[in-house]
Amino acid sequence: MNQEIIKLLNQIEVDHKVTILYACESGSRAWGFASEDSDFDIRFLYKSAPQEYLRVFPPTDTINLPLIGDLDASGWDVRKALGLLGKSNGSLLEWLHSPIIYQAADGFLTRWQRAARDVFSQKPLIDHYRGLAKQMIYGKLQEEQVRAKDYLYALRSLLCAEWIMADRGIPPVPFAELIECAPDSIIELIPTLLAEKAKTKESERMEKIPALDHFLQSCLMENSGRSMSFAKTSDRSDVIDSLYRHEIFHRRPERAEDYTLERVRRKDTLLFETIAGSYAYGTQVEGSDQDLRGVFVATPGLMGGLDEVLQV
């Protein structure tokens, strides 16, 4: 499946004339409680060519693809993403801390996670998770029979809010790391919920759990007052502007020793790769080496300096 996802990401770059800087899994697979029929929620951040950002009418800031089998892919332009990063957008922060990463440009996560911490505002993220919990608690969880998925979504959202209000920073994405924020009586219920979610299809329903319903509603009401004491925004536009200029216009200088075999085989440098020798001639035998040969081009970060690389 990873190969299919990488193939899809490569096709998106070709079709939309963009460069994908980062791609990850979002939703239940990243949280750690996927069902047998869960989609792959692929989320990515991309950029267009630098000249596109100098237009009066900039390029589209969102790419949404129709569902392809069980692949659900969508992404944001870095300009849009950085605007949301400055507001501590919950969805973006989860993408940046996903445990399942399909693709990442050199240093991308280090830069963006550092910026996320520098501009972090507690109140908008608390409100984000409380809003998700409300949708479940006063919506789908009001029905006579419910889905394990809805219980887990509501519980995870409230535990994320509790994590932030305990002044622990950006909450982790995996559900297993959030469980410590729950009381023991609720922790005891979680294995049953996870087992139910894993073994059933997304639409299957279960009997309600009164103790869990009581906890979710009381926790939502209790943390409502506490959330009001947190600051609404963090004005660090300098961090966002600096990161934007780096991603769109800055070229990192490179040295000759940076050009390892792994480096020259990346798509920004590799022009052509083929098989030579006995495998090409059709004369290979068991134990024959596979001779890979290719042509690469150094990036402007090297070509504009005094170093050169003729062969790796």
Buried (B, 14 or more C-beta within 10 A) or exposed (E): EEEEBEEBBEEBBEEBEBBBBBBBBBBBBBBBBBBEEBBBBBBBBBBBEEEBBEEEEEBEBEBEBEEEEEBBBBBBBBBBBBBBBBBBBBEBBBBBBBBBBBBBBEEBBEBBBEBBEBBBBBBBBBBBBBEBBBBBBEEBBEEEEBBBBBBBBBBBBBBBBBBBBEEEEBBBBBBEBBBEBBEEEBEEBBEEBBEBBBEBEBEBBBEBBEEBBEBBBEBBEEBEEEBEEBEEEBEBEEBBEBBBEBBBEEEEEBEBEBBEEEBBBEEEBBEEEEEEBBBEEEEBEEEEEEEEEBEBEBBEBBEEEEBEBEEB
